Amino acid sequence: MKRHLIGIGGVGMSALATALVRFGDEVTGADRTLGTPNIAFLESLGVKVFPDDGSGVDATTDEVIVSTAIEETNSGLVKARELGIPVTHRAKALARTLKDYDLVAVVGTCGKSTVTAMLGHVLAECGLDPMCVNGANVPGWEGAVRFGKGRYAVAEVDESDKSLVAFKPYAAVVTNASADHYSKEEMDEVFDAFIKDLPGPLVDGRSDCDATGVSRPLCSVDASNGGATGVSRPHCSIDASNGGATLLSRRIEEVPTSIPGRHNRQNAAMALRMALALGCDETKAREALLDFQGVERRLQRYGTCVYDDYAHNPEKLRAMWTTVAESVDGGICVVWRPHGYAPLRKMLDALAQMFAETIRLCDKLLLLPVYDAGGTTDRSINSAALIEKLKDPPFNLPPSTFDLVPDLDAAYDWMKAHKGDYAAFVTCGARDPGLPLLARRLAEA
């Protein structure tokens, strides 16, 4: 089959493309931005990548694959419709690609990519040879993919457009739920529906359990049909021993791992619990988490004092900021780009609150303009609106702690000029491929 992926340079689409190639499909793609590391890697696999002008779609194309981000006016999509070529959503295509495995789906607002990588690494080290498809590149993998021939596939499943309904997983990890693309209440409803009929184990990080996980009434669990149903909050992790869902008698809150931060010790705990439920030896699993090599753009370190991170919502930004601040002696300078106008509008108040609570007098936030991928989005709420919120009551952040910078070059110039004023520098944000390049540039300077 010849499959054409529009937006192939994005990490989710490039991961799917890699998996399709490994399963024997002929793959082509298109993207607005050519020459990125993801595209270079795909080209090394034999994938031909076209400009995003429809030129890669023709009568020999069997299927066009898109994400929700691709607008109906996209040239390649319009051409596919005109030629009568089937169009498939990325989630459905990935679910189809992994249909012969028992799928362990990792969902949640934060931490999905790290938990997916941790779990895949642990299962591999314990001899289960999993197939893994992540939402971020992982050192030692083929980009975001680990090709395995074991029973299990581990995949990061995206909730941002509710396309997770395309998957019918055997087991699942829910890392957490918070307001991001939707309200927290709506996210909980989405995740509850997703895990409702799991035949296998569930680890639910939304838990409000105590240390034993069983001393308080925590979860409404119905094991009569072999799955977890009627789950109410607060949640508790469960497993599916003996064909039905039962409360785990032992709870693991945090697990030592190779990467810093309490949130990563919690991520490691969720990965460990699922690994044990799938049959891994605990000693080997814990050892694997101690030599885990991390995930690209998840507090990825360059040189001695520069980091790059994917943080793009309040929870991730807070976790990144506090982890770096706790690990260095002095202030930190963070350059951040909001990844879209709609997310910024939705999170504006929460972002202002988080920055007001997190930025110290010795720290600095350099705020870039919103990453603009084109299209017809409403651009009325932008980075300047966030700056105004930070200045005004009730937040009243001191003006010395933040600045609006026009572009990556200006951010570089500012950070280079103040390199002696801060103990660490961080580039962060989703989507913009220039951010990790800025981190490398800063480290070289």
Helices and strands as residue ranges (DSSP letters): E 2-6, H 11-22, E 26-31, H 37-44, E 48-51, E 63-66, H 75-83, E 87-89, H 90-97, E 102-107, H 112-125, E 131-133, E 145-146, E 152-156, G 163-166, E 171-174, H 184-195, E 202-204, E 238-239, G 241-243, E 246-247, H 262-277, H 282-290, E 300-302, E 306-309, H 314-327, E 332-336, H 341-358, E 364-367, H 383-391, G 399-401, E 402-404, H 408-417, E 424-428, H 434-444
